[in-house]
Amino acid sequence: MSHTVQEKQKLLNRVRRIKGQVEAIERALEEEHGCSDVLQRITSCRGAMNGLLAVVLEDHIRNHLVDANDGEEHGDSATEQLIEVVHSYFK
């Protein structure tokens, strides 16, 4: 079973929150809000999208990629190192 199926409800909840954020951006533009307000909403949405991407990508790495360092302690494996790099990129 795919990891996205196992975490389906949590992922859908995230997507629905992002959808609400995108709709808020649209309303702000329609109502001619100031650019700083629109930029803040866009930034928040981008952060939420990055968070969703990070969760799905981490699960993909853990469930579908082969770990070259099988048997090594947690935190030292190739998988854990890759996940740390991905997390640092999205911060």
C-alpha positions as CSV (number, residue, x, y, z in Angstrom):
1,M,0.0,0.0,0.0
2,S,1.3,3.4,-0.9
3,H,2.3,5.8,1.9
4,T,0.0,8.5,0.5
5,V,-2.9,6.1,0.9
6,Q,-2.0,5.4,4.5
7,E,-1.7,9.1,5.3
8,K,-4.6,10.1,3.0
9,Q,-6.7,12.0,5.5
10,K,-3.8,14.0,6.9
11,L,-2.6,15.0,3.4
12,L,-6.1,15.9,2.3
13,N,-6.5,18.1,5.4
14,R,-3.3,19.9,4.5
15,V,-4.4,20.4,0.9
16,R,-7.7,21.8,2.0
17,R,-6.0,24.3,4.2
18,I,-3.8,25.3,1.3
19,K,-6.9,25.7,-0.9
20,G,-8.3,28.1,1.7
21,Q,-5.1,30.1,1.7
22,V,-5.2,30.3,-2.1
23,E,-8.8,31.5,-2.0
24,A,-7.7,34.1,0.5
25,I,-5.1,35.4,-1.9
26,E,-7.7,35.5,-4.6
27,R,-10.1,37.5,-2.4
28,A,-7.3,39.9,-1.4
29,L,-6.6,40.6,-5.0
30,E,-10.3,41.0,-5.9
31,E,-10.8,43.4,-3.0
32,E,-7.6,45.3,-4.0
33,H,-5.8,44.8,-0.7
34,G,-2.4,46.3,-0.3
35,C,0.6,44.6,-1.8
36,S,2.1,43.8,1.7
37,D,-1.1,41.9,2.6
38,V,-1.1,40.0,-0.6
39,L,2.6,39.1,-0.3
40,Q,2.1,37.9,3.3
41,R,-0.7,35.6,2.1
42,I,1.4,34.3,-0.8
43,T,4.3,33.6,1.6
44,S,2.1,31.7,4.0
45,C,0.7,29.6,1.1
46,R,4.2,28.9,-0.2
47,G,5.2,27.8,3.3
48,A,2.3,25.4,3.5
49,M,3.0,24.0,0.1
50,N,6.7,23.5,1.1
51,G,5.5,21.7,4.2
52,L,3.3,19.4,2.2
53,L,6.0,18.7,-0.3
54,A,8.5,17.9,2.5
55,V,6.1,15.4,4.2
56,V,5.3,13.6,0.9
57,L,9.0,13.6,-0.1
58,E,10.2,12.3,3.2
59,D,7.7,9.5,3.1
60,H,8.7,8.7,-0.5
61,I,12.4,8.6,0.6
62,R,11.6,6.3,3.5
63,N,9.3,4.0,1.6
64,H,10.6,3.8,-1.9
65,L,14.4,4.6,-2.0
66,V,17.0,2.0,-1.1
67,D,19.2,2.9,1.8
68,A,22.8,2.3,0.9
69,N,23.8,2.1,4.6
70,D,21.4,-0.7,5.8
71,G,22.1,-1.6,9.4
72,E,23.8,1.6,10.5
73,E,22.4,3.6,13.5
74,H,19.5,5.9,13.0
75,G,20.8,9.3,11.9
76,D,23.8,8.0,10.2
77,S,22.1,6.2,7.3
78,A,22.0,7.6,3.8
79,T,18.2,7.9,4.1
80,E,18.4,10.0,7.2
81,Q,21.1,12.2,5.7
82,L,19.0,12.8,2.6
83,I,16.0,13.7,4.7
84,E,18.1,16.2,6.8
85,V,19.2,17.9,3.5
86,V,15.6,18.0,2.3
87,H,14.4,19.5,5.6
88,S,17.1,22.1,5.6
89,Y,16.2,23.1,2.0
90,F,12.6,23.8,3.0
91,K,13.4,25.9,6.1
